Amino acid sequence: MIFKQALNEADDYTDDQRALDDAVGRYLQGEYPPPAARPALAADADPEASAHWRAFADMGLLGLALPPSAGGMDGGLGDLCVVMQRVGRHLVAEPYDASAVLCGQLLSRLPENERARGLLAGIAQGRAPLLGHAETDPEWPQGLPRATAERRDGGWVLNGVKRRVPYGAGARQLLVTARAAGETAVFLVEAGAPGLERRGAPGLDGRPYADIALNDCRVDAGAYLGPAGEALEQAADAARVALCAEALGAMQALLDATRDHVSGRRQFGQPLARFQAVQHRLVDMLLALEQARSLTWLAAGADPADARRRARLASAAKAGCAAAARYIGQQSIQLHGGMGMTDELPVGHYVKRLLAIEHTLGDARYHLNRYQRLAAA
């Protein structure tokens, strides 16, 4: 009975969110090429040079959740999740999650200063700063970063290494966290700053990532944007929920592609979809997707003022989506047979992106442990 129902994406949107989803979906459906038709991204690709990134800015998507004072639309996390589901369905390679969401949320939570306001306004207009925070730990680091910042000659000198920064080799602006006077602070490092070294390479999901070395990297006094502290973790939680929404879009695309494949593929004179074992697998995939969807939208609807509850729900969603993505990805590949392993079909591209999402801002094990700590507290 469940299999016979239309396995379409659930729609619990408000009227405004439905209009937003329709606008983003029509643009991506008409203008964004499928994975097999895209050229490989260079290791030093500049996201601001993308015509799609400029289109996102013109549509107001980059400033969707930014304050009106920065030219934003003051949308909520639910609105970001609407966009991110479309990003996942169409495998958008531009760093909407890492720049517009993570950096935008971080900058909007930092203490008011002229440089931060300018950066926020720049995001809404099409700039794409990227955050360099992770160092040697594969999980989202806790406590103070190892990178350091010292005052010198009226400015700051940064030393340290940041790992796996998306688009880090081509970004024109980097937000770098460093230990300054016993606290974690955020600094703006412009491309071409003295002492900045970047080494880019393609990632599993086809996006370019970079390791960044700061060797006596000199920035001016105004590059200090303020203490990160809670702002960094709260921005990361918002980005985690947004990544879960992206995973929902990718999982829905996998489920749709698998359903279409088994409906058209014939064996023993009838479509594969007529076999009960195949139907059961599709139903199990649907159930995993809907459980992940419930966790994600529960986290997206959490009160922003209750940071601890939002953090707990964000970790629950991140862990739940990781488990669902692995199951749906594995089933999609198996039900597509040998074709599921090729780059000609989109299945493998979605699976690789889902694996990258799982290991962004903490993997499933990290978030299970974090949820337990937060629940106990």
C-alpha positions in Angstrom: 0.0 0.0 0.0 2.8 2.4 1.0 4.7 1.6 -2.2 1.7 2.5 -4.4 1.5 5.9 -2.9 3.3 8.7 -4.7 6.8 8.9 -3.2 7.0 12.7 -3.6 8.7 15.2 -1.3 6.5 16.1 1.7 5.2 19.7 1.5 4.7 21.3 4.9 5.8 24.7 3.7 4.1 28.0 4.3 2.8 29.9 1.3 5.9 32.1 1.3 8.2 29.1 1.5 6.3 27.4 -1.3 6.8 30.4 -3.5 10.5 30.4 -2.6 10.8 26.7 -3.3 9.1 27.2 -6.7 11.4 30.1 -7.7 14.6 28.3 -6.8 13.4 25.0 -8.3 12.5 26.6 -11.6 15.8 28.3 -11.9 17.9 25.2 -11.0 15.7 23.0 -13.2 16.1 25.3 -16.2 19.6 26.6 -15.8 21.7 24.3 -13.7 23.4 21.4 -15.6 23.4 17.8 -14.3 26.6 16.4 -12.8 27.7 14.5 -15.9 27.4 17.6 -18.0 29.6 19.9 -15.8 33.3 20.5 -16.3 35.5 19.6 -13.4 36.1 22.5 -11.0 39.7 23.8 -10.8 41.5 23.5 -7.5 41.6 27.3 -7.2 38.1 27.9 -8.5 36.6 31.3 -7.4 33.0 30.9 -6.3 32.3 34.6 -7.0 33.2 34.0 -10.7 30.2 31.6 -11.1 27.3 32.9 -13.1 25.0 30.8 -10.8 26.4 32.5 -7.7 25.7 35.9 -9.2 22.2 34.7 -10.1 21.7 33.5 -6.5 22.6 37.0 -5.3 20.2 38.6 -7.8 17.4 36.4 -6.6 18.1 37.4 -3.0 19.1 33.9 -1.9 22.5 34.9 -0.5 21.0 37.4 1.8 17.9 35.3 2.6 18.7 34.9 6.4 20.7 38.1 6.8 19.4 41.2 8.7 17.7 44.0 6.7 20.5 46.4 7.7 22.9 44.3 5.6 20.5 44.2 2.6 19.2 40.8 3.7 15.6 39.5 3.9 15.7 38.5 7.6 14.5 34.9 6.9 14.6 32.1 9.3 16.4 28.8 9.4 13.3 27.1 7.9 13.6 29.4 4.8 17.3 28.4 4.4 16.2 24.7 4.6 13.8 25.3 1.7 16.7 26.5 -0.4 19.1 23.9 0.8 16.7 21.0 -0.1 16.7 22.4 -3.7 20.5 22.7 -3.5 20.6 19.0 -2.6 18.2 17.9 -5.3 20.3 19.6 -8.0 23.7 18.9 -6.5 24.6 22.6 -6.5 28.4 22.9 -6.3 28.6 26.5 -5.2 29.3 26.9 -1.5 25.9 28.1 -0.4 26.2 26.2 2.8 29.8 27.2 3.6 29.5 30.9 2.7 26.0 32.2 2.6 24.8 30.1 5.6 27.8 29.4 7.8 29.7 32.7 7.3 26.5 34.7 7.1 25.3 33.3 10.4 28.6 33.8 12.1 29.0 37.4 11.0 25.5 38.3 12.0 26.2 37.0 15.5 29.5 38.8 16.0 29.7 42.1 18.0 28.7 45.1 15.9 31.6 46.6 14.0 32.0 48.4 10.7 34.0 45.6 9.0 31.6 42.8 9.9 28.6 44.9 8.6 30.5 45.4 5.4 31.2 41.7 5.0 27.5 40.9 5.7 26.4 43.4 3.0 29.0 41.9 0.7 27.5 38.4 1.1 24.0 39.7 0.1 25.5 41.4 -3.0 27.5 38.3 -4.1 30.7 38.1 -2.2 31.6 34.6 -1.0 33.9 34.6 2.2 34.8 31.1 3.4 35.5 30.0 7.0 38.8 28.4 8.0 38.4 26.8 11.4 39.1 23.0 11.3 42.7 22.1 12.0 44.1 18.6 12.5 41.1 17.0 14.2 38.7 15.4 11.7 35.7 16.4 13.9 34.5 20.0 14.6 37.2 21.1 17.0 36.4 22.0 20.6 38.1 24.6 22.8 40.7 27.0 21.5 42.2 26.6 18.0 45.9 25.9 17.7 46.3 28.9 15.3 47.5 32.0 17.1 47.2 35.8 16.6 49.5 38.4 18.0 49.4 42.1 17.9 52.4 43.6 16.1 53.2 46.9 14.5 49.6 48.2 14.8 48.1 45.1 13.2 47.9 41.3 13.7 50.2 38.4 12.8 48.6 35.0 12.3 50.3 31.6 12.5 48.8 28.2 12.1 47.2 25.8 9.6 43.5 25.4 8.6 42.3 22.2 6.9 39.7 21.3 4.3 38.4 24.8 3.6 35.9 24.5 0.7 36.9 26.8 -2.2 39.7 27.9 0.1 42.3 28.2 -2.7 40.2 30.5 -4.8 38.2 32.5 -2.2 38.9 36.2 -2.2 38.1 36.5 1.5 38.7 34.1 4.4 37.4 34.2 7.9 40.0 32.6 10.0 39.7 31.6 13.7 42.8 32.0 15.9 43.7 32.1 19.6 44.1 35.7 20.7 44.5 36.7 24.4 43.1 33.4 25.6 40.0 33.4 23.5 38.9 32.3 20.0 38.6 35.2 17.7 37.7 35.7 14.1 39.9 37.5 11.6 39.5 38.6 8.0 42.3 37.5 5.7 42.1 38.8 2.2 43.5 36.9 -0.7 47.1 37.9 -1.3 47.8 38.7 2.3 51.6 38.4 3.1 52.3 35.0 4.6 49.1 33.3 3.3 49.7 30.0 1.5 46.9 27.9 0.0 47.0 24.4 -1.5 43.8 23.3 -3.2 42.7 19.8 -4.4 39.4 18.2 -5.5 37.3 16.6 -2.8 35.3 13.5 -2.8 32.2 15.4 -3.9 33.9 17.2 -6.7 34.2 20.5 -4.9 37.6 22.0 -4.4 39.0 22.1 -0.9 42.2 23.7 0.4 44.7 23.5 3.3 45.7 27.0 4.3 49.0 27.9 6.0 49.4 31.1 7.9 53.1 31.8 8.2 53.5 35.2 10.0 50.5 36.3 8.0 50.0 40.0 8.4 46.6 41.7 8.5 45.6 45.2 9.6 44.0 46.1 12.9 40.5 46.2 11.4 40.8 42.5 10.4 39.9 41.6 14.0 36.1 40.9 13.8 35.5 39.9 17.4 35.5 36.9 19.7 33.9 33.8 18.2 32.8 31.9 21.3 29.1 31.1 21.2 28.6 32.8 17.9 30.8 30.2 16.1 29.0 27.2 17.6 25.5 28.7 17.0 26.4 29.5 13.4 27.7 25.9 13.1 24.4 24.5 14.4 22.4 26.5 11.9 24.7 25.3 9.1 24.4 21.7 10.4 20.6 21.9 10.1 20.9 23.4 6.6 23.3 20.6 5.6 20.7 18.1 6.8 18.1 19.8 4.5 20.6 19.5 1.6 20.9 15.8 2.4 17.1 15.5 2.3 17.1 16.9 -1.2 19.8 14.6 -2.3 18.1 11.5 -0.7 14.8 12.5 -2.3 16.5 12.6 -5.7 18.1 9.2 -5.1 14.7 7.7 -4.1 13.0 9.2 -7.2 15.8 8.0 -9.5 15.7 4.5 -8.0 11.9 4.3 -8.2 12.0 5.4 -11.9 14.8 2.9 -12.6 13.0 -0.2 -11.1 9.8 0.9 -12.8 11.4 0.9 -16.2 13.8 -2.0 -15.9 12.3 -5.4 -16.8 13.3 -8.8 -15.6 11.5 -12.1 -16.2 9.0 -10.2 -18.4 7.9 -7.7 -15.9 9.3 -4.4 -14.3 11.5 -4.8 -11.3 9.1 -2.7 -9.3 6.6 -5.5 -9.4 8.8 -7.7 -7.2 7.8 -7.6 -3.6 11.4 -7.6 -2.4 12.1 -4.5 -4.4 9.0 -2.8 -3.2 10.0 -3.5 0.4 13.4 -1.9 -0.2 11.8 1.3 -1.6 9.5 1.5 1.3 12.4 1.2 3.7 14.2 3.9 1.9 11.1 6.1 2.1 10.8 5.5 5.9 14.4 6.3 6.4 14.0 9.6 4.5 10.9 10.6 6.4 12.5 10.0 9.7 15.4 12.1 8.7 13.0 14.8 7.4 11.2 14.9 10.7 14.4 15.3 12.7 15.6 18.1 10.3 12.4 20.2 10.4 12.1 19.7 14.2 15.6 21.2 14.5 14.8 24.0 12.0 11.8 25.0 14.0 13.6 25.2 17.4 13.6 28.5 19.2 16.8 30.4 18.3 16.9 31.9 21.8 17.2 28.4 23.3 20.7 27.6 22.0 21.1 24.4 24.0 17.9 22.8 22.7 18.7 23.9 19.1 22.2 22.4 19.5 20.8 19.1 20.8 18.3 18.9 18.0 20.9 19.8 15.4 23.1 17.0 16.6 20.1 14.6 16.5 19.3 15.6 13.0 22.9 15.4 11.8 23.3 11.9 13.2 19.9 10.7 11.9 20.5 12.1 8.4 23.9 10.5 8.2 22.4 7.0 9.0 19.6 7.6 6.5 21.9 8.8 3.8 24.2 5.8 4.1 21.2 3.4 3.9 19.5 5.2 1.0 22.8 5.6 -0.9 23.7 1.9 -0.6 20.2 0.8 -1.6 20.2 3.1 -4.6 23.5 1.8 -5.9 22.5 -1.8 -5.4 19.1 -1.4 -7.1 20.7 0.3 -10.0 23.1 -2.7 -10.4 26.5 -2.1 -11.9 25.3 1.2 -13.5 25.0 2.7 -10.1 28.8 2.8 -9.8 29.4 4.9 -13.0 29.8 8.6 -13.3 27.4 8.7 -16.2 24.5 8.2 -13.8 23.8 10.8 -11.1 23.5 8.2 -8.4 27.2 8.0 -7.5 27.5 11.8 -7.5 24.7 12.1 -4.9 26.2 9.4 -2.8 29.6 11.1 -2.7 28.0 14.4 -1.8 26.1 12.7 1.0 29.3 11.3 2.4 30.9 14.7 2.3 27.9 16.2 4.2 28.2 13.5 6.8 31.8 14.5 7.6 31.2 18.3 7.5 30.9 20.0 10.9 31.1 16.7 12.7 30.3 13.1 11.7 27.6 10.8 13.1 29.7 9.5 16.0 30.7 13.0 17.0 27.0 14.2 17.1 25.8 11.1 18.9 28.3 11.9 21.7 27.5 15.6 21.6 23.8 14.8 21.9 24.4 12.7 24.9 26.5 15.4 26.5 23.9 18.1 25.9 21.0 15.8 27.1 22.9 15.0 30.3 23.6 18.7 30.9 
